[in-house]
Amino acid sequence: MRVAGIFFKKVFILYNGKDVQKNILKGVSEEMNVDDIITNGFELPSCVDYQYYKCLENNTILINEDITEEIIESAILPLMQMDKDKNVEHITVLLNTYGGIIYPGMALVSALEQATTPITIQILGVAASMGIYIAMAKSKYITSVCQPYSVGLIHAGTYFTQGDRNAAKDEWEFNEKYEGKLRQFILDRTKITEEQYKQIERYEHWMDAEQMLNYGIVDKIL
C-alpha cells in the first residue's frame, strides 16, 4: 500500500519535506532511507513502491496510476510539503496516467499552480483525460515537457449518476456547468482556440508530442 507510506505493514514512513526517513515503528531509525530499510531486512512489496519512495527522496513525485482520491496523499501532500521546504530548489512530477476522477485531479492542478518552487512536469508515456489537465497546469514556476513518443488525450470525459429523476437532473446540470469551467481552463492555458476546441470536444482527440507542443500543452520535447 502506497498511500500513508506503509511498507509491507512493517515500516511506516512519513515524508518530512527532505527525505523519506521518519517512521513510528520499532526497529527502524529516523536516519534510515529506503536503501537502509531494505538492507536491514524490511522487505518492500514491489518495485512500484520502491521507485515511488526513491523518487520522493529526490523531490520527485511519480504518478503512474489512475487518478483517484488517493492522489491527495500520494502527490498533493508531498508536493505541498516540498514546496514549504526552503531546502528544496526544484520539484519534478513524472506523469503517466490514462486519467481518472476529475475533482481530486483538479485539486492537484491547483496545488501545482499555487506552488512557488520551480516545477517540471514531465509526461512519460501518456497523459490522457484527467492526466492532460495535470500536464496543462501553468504558472511562472512550471515547465512542462514530454518524451518524443508521449501522447495526450483531450475528451469530454465520462459521467455517471444515480438517484431519482430530480437528483439525476441536478447532477447533470452541475456537470454541464463544471464542463464549462474545464473548457475555459484549456482555453486559458493552451494555444487551443475556441473554434479548435469546438471541433475536438466531441471526439477522442489523441495528440502526439508535436501536437502537444504546438498546442502549448508542453513547453519542450526532450
C-alpha positions as CSV (number, residue, x, y, z in Angstrom):
1,M,0.0,0.0,0.0
2,R,1.5,3.3,-1.1
3,V,-0.9,5.9,0.4
4,A,0.1,6.7,4.1
5,G,3.5,5.3,3.4
6,I,3.2,1.8,4.6
7,F,6.0,-0.6,3.6
8,F,4.5,-4.1,3.7
9,K,2.9,-3.2,7.1
10,K,6.3,-3.2,8.7
11,V,7.6,0.3,8.1
12,F,5.5,3.4,8.4
13,I,7.3,6.3,6.7
14,L,6.2,9.9,6.8
15,Y,7.7,12.2,4.2
16,N,9.0,15.3,6.0
17,G,10.0,17.5,3.1
18,K,13.6,16.5,3.0
19,D,13.9,12.7,2.9
20,V,11.8,9.5,3.3
21,Q,13.2,8.8,6.7
22,K,10.8,9.3,9.6
23,N,8.9,6.4,11.0
24,I,7.0,5.4,14.0
25,L,7.6,1.6,14.1
26,K,10.1,0.0,16.4
27,G,13.3,-1.3,14.7
28,V,13.7,1.5,12.1
29,S,15.7,4.6,13.0
30,E,14.9,8.0,11.6
31,E,18.3,8.1,9.8
32,M,17.3,5.2,7.5
33,N,16.5,5.9,3.9
34,V,14.9,3.4,1.5
35,D,18.1,1.5,0.8
36,D,18.9,1.3,4.5
37,I,15.4,-0.2,5.2
38,I,16.0,-2.9,2.6
39,T,19.5,-3.6,3.9
40,N,18.1,-4.1,7.4
41,G,15.7,-6.8,6.3
42,F,12.5,-4.9,5.7
43,E,11.0,-6.2,2.5
44,L,9.4,-3.9,0.0
45,P,6.2,-5.3,-1.6
46,S,7.1,-4.2,-5.1
47,C,9.4,-2.2,-7.3
48,V,6.5,0.3,-7.7
49,D,6.6,1.3,-4.0
50,Y,10.4,1.3,-4.1
51,Q,10.6,3.6,-7.0
52,Y,7.9,5.9,-5.6
53,Y,9.8,6.5,-2.4
54,K,13.2,6.7,-4.1
55,C,11.6,9.5,-6.2
56,L,10.4,11.3,-3.1
57,E,13.9,11.3,-1.7
58,N,14.9,13.3,-4.8
59,N,12.0,15.7,-4.6
60,T,10.3,13.9,-7.5
61,I,6.6,12.8,-7.4
62,L,5.8,9.8,-9.6
63,I,2.3,9.5,-10.8
64,N,2.0,6.2,-12.7
65,E,-1.6,5.2,-11.9
66,D,-5.2,6.2,-12.4
67,I,-6.2,9.5,-10.7
68,T,-8.3,8.7,-7.6
69,E,-8.8,10.2,-4.2
70,E,-5.5,8.7,-3.1
71,I,-3.7,11.3,-5.2
72,I,-4.3,13.6,-2.1
73,E,-1.8,11.5,-0.1
74,S,0.5,10.3,-2.8
75,A,1.0,13.5,-4.7
76,I,-0.7,16.6,-3.3
77,L,0.5,16.4,0.3
78,P,4.1,15.6,-0.7
79,L,4.0,18.5,-3.2
80,M,2.8,20.9,-0.5
81,Q,5.5,19.7,1.9
82,M,8.3,20.0,-0.7
83,D,7.1,23.5,-1.6
84,K,7.3,24.7,2.0
85,D,10.8,23.3,2.4
86,K,13.3,26.1,1.8
87,N,16.0,23.5,1.1
88,V,14.1,22.2,-1.9
89,E,15.1,24.1,-5.0
90,H,13.2,22.1,-7.7
91,I,10.4,19.6,-7.9
92,T,9.8,17.1,-10.7
93,V,6.4,15.5,-11.4
94,L,6.7,12.3,-13.6
95,L,3.3,11.8,-15.2
96,N,2.0,8.6,-16.8
97,T,-1.7,8.1,-16.5
98,Y,-4.8,7.3,-18.5
99,G,-6.9,9.6,-16.4
100,G,-9.4,9.2,-13.5
101,I,-11.6,11.2,-11.2
102,I,-11.7,14.9,-12.1
103,Y,-12.2,16.5,-8.7
104,P,-9.0,15.2,-6.9
105,G,-7.2,15.6,-10.2
106,M,-8.0,19.3,-10.4
107,A,-7.0,19.6,-6.7
108,L,-3.6,18.5,-7.8
109,V,-3.6,21.0,-10.6
110,S,-4.4,23.8,-8.1
111,A,-1.6,22.7,-5.8
112,L,0.8,22.8,-8.7
113,E,-0.3,26.2,-9.8
114,Q,-0.1,27.6,-6.3
115,A,3.4,26.3,-5.6
116,T,6.3,28.8,-5.6
117,T,9.1,26.3,-6.1
118,P,10.2,25.7,-9.7
119,I,8.4,22.6,-11.0
120,T,9.0,20.4,-14.1
121,I,6.0,18.3,-15.2
122,Q,7.3,15.5,-17.4
123,I,4.9,13.3,-19.4
124,L,6.5,9.9,-19.7
125,G,4.2,7.7,-21.9
126,V,0.6,9.0,-21.7
127,A,-1.3,11.9,-20.2
128,A,-4.9,11.1,-21.1
129,S,-8.2,12.6,-19.9
130,M,-7.6,13.9,-16.4
131,G,-3.9,13.4,-17.0
132,I,-3.8,16.1,-19.7
133,Y,-5.2,18.7,-17.3
134,I,-2.4,18.0,-14.9
135,A,0.1,18.4,-17.8
136,M,-1.6,21.7,-18.6
137,A,-1.0,23.2,-15.2
138,K,0.6,26.6,-15.7
139,S,2.4,29.2,-13.6
140,K,5.6,31.2,-13.9
141,Y,7.2,28.4,-11.8
142,I,6.1,25.4,-14.0
143,T,7.7,24.0,-17.1
144,S,6.0,21.1,-18.9
145,V,7.9,18.7,-21.1
146,C,7.3,15.3,-22.7
147,Q,9.2,12.4,-24.4
148,P,9.4,12.2,-28.2
149,Y,6.8,9.4,-28.2
150,S,4.5,10.7,-25.5
151,V,0.8,11.0,-26.2
152,G,-2.1,13.0,-24.7
153,L,-5.9,12.8,-24.9
154,I,-8.5,15.6,-24.6
155,H,-12.1,14.4,-24.4
156,A,-15.3,15.2,-22.7
157,G,-14.9,12.6,-20.0
158,T,-17.4,10.2,-18.6
159,Y,-20.1,10.9,-16.1
160,F,-22.2,8.5,-14.0
161,T,-25.3,9.5,-12.0
162,Q,-27.8,7.7,-9.9
163,G,-30.8,8.5,-7.8
164,D,-34.3,9.8,-8.6
165,R,-35.1,11.9,-11.7
166,N,-34.6,15.2,-9.9
167,A,-31.3,14.2,-8.4
168,A,-30.0,13.0,-11.8
169,K,-31.1,16.2,-13.5
170,D,-29.4,18.4,-10.9
171,E,-26.2,16.4,-11.1
172,W,-26.3,16.5,-14.9
173,E,-26.8,20.3,-14.9
174,F,-23.9,20.7,-12.4
175,N,-21.7,18.5,-14.6
176,E,-22.5,20.7,-17.6
177,K,-21.5,23.8,-15.7
178,Y,-18.3,22.2,-14.5
179,E,-17.5,21.1,-18.0
180,G,-17.7,24.8,-19.0
181,K,-15.0,25.6,-16.3
182,L,-12.8,22.8,-17.8
183,R,-13.3,24.2,-21.2
184,Q,-12.2,27.6,-20.1
185,F,-9.2,26.0,-18.3
186,I,-8.0,24.6,-21.6
187,L,-8.5,27.9,-23.5
188,D,-6.7,29.9,-20.8
189,R,-3.6,27.6,-20.6
190,T,-3.0,26.4,-24.1
191,K,-2.9,27.8,-27.7
192,I,-6.1,25.9,-28.5
193,T,-8.6,28.4,-29.9
194,E,-12.3,28.3,-29.2
195,E,-13.0,27.2,-32.7
196,Q,-10.5,24.3,-32.4
197,Y,-12.0,23.3,-29.1
198,K,-15.5,23.1,-30.7
199,Q,-14.0,20.7,-33.3
200,I,-12.3,18.4,-30.8
201,E,-14.5,18.4,-27.8
202,R,-17.0,15.8,-29.2
203,Y,-14.2,13.3,-30.1
204,E,-11.4,11.3,-28.5
205,H,-8.7,13.8,-29.5
206,W,-5.4,12.0,-29.2
207,M,-2.2,14.0,-29.7
208,D,1.4,13.1,-30.3
209,A,4.3,15.0,-28.8
210,E,4.5,17.5,-31.7
211,Q,0.8,18.3,-31.4
212,M,1.1,18.9,-27.7
213,L,4.0,21.2,-28.3
214,N,2.1,23.1,-31.0
215,Y,-1.0,23.4,-28.7
216,G,1.2,24.8,-25.9
217,I,0.4,21.9,-23.6
218,V,4.1,21.2,-23.2
219,D,6.9,23.7,-23.5
220,K,9.5,21.3,-24.8
221,I,10.0,17.8,-26.3
222,L,13.0,16.1,-24.7
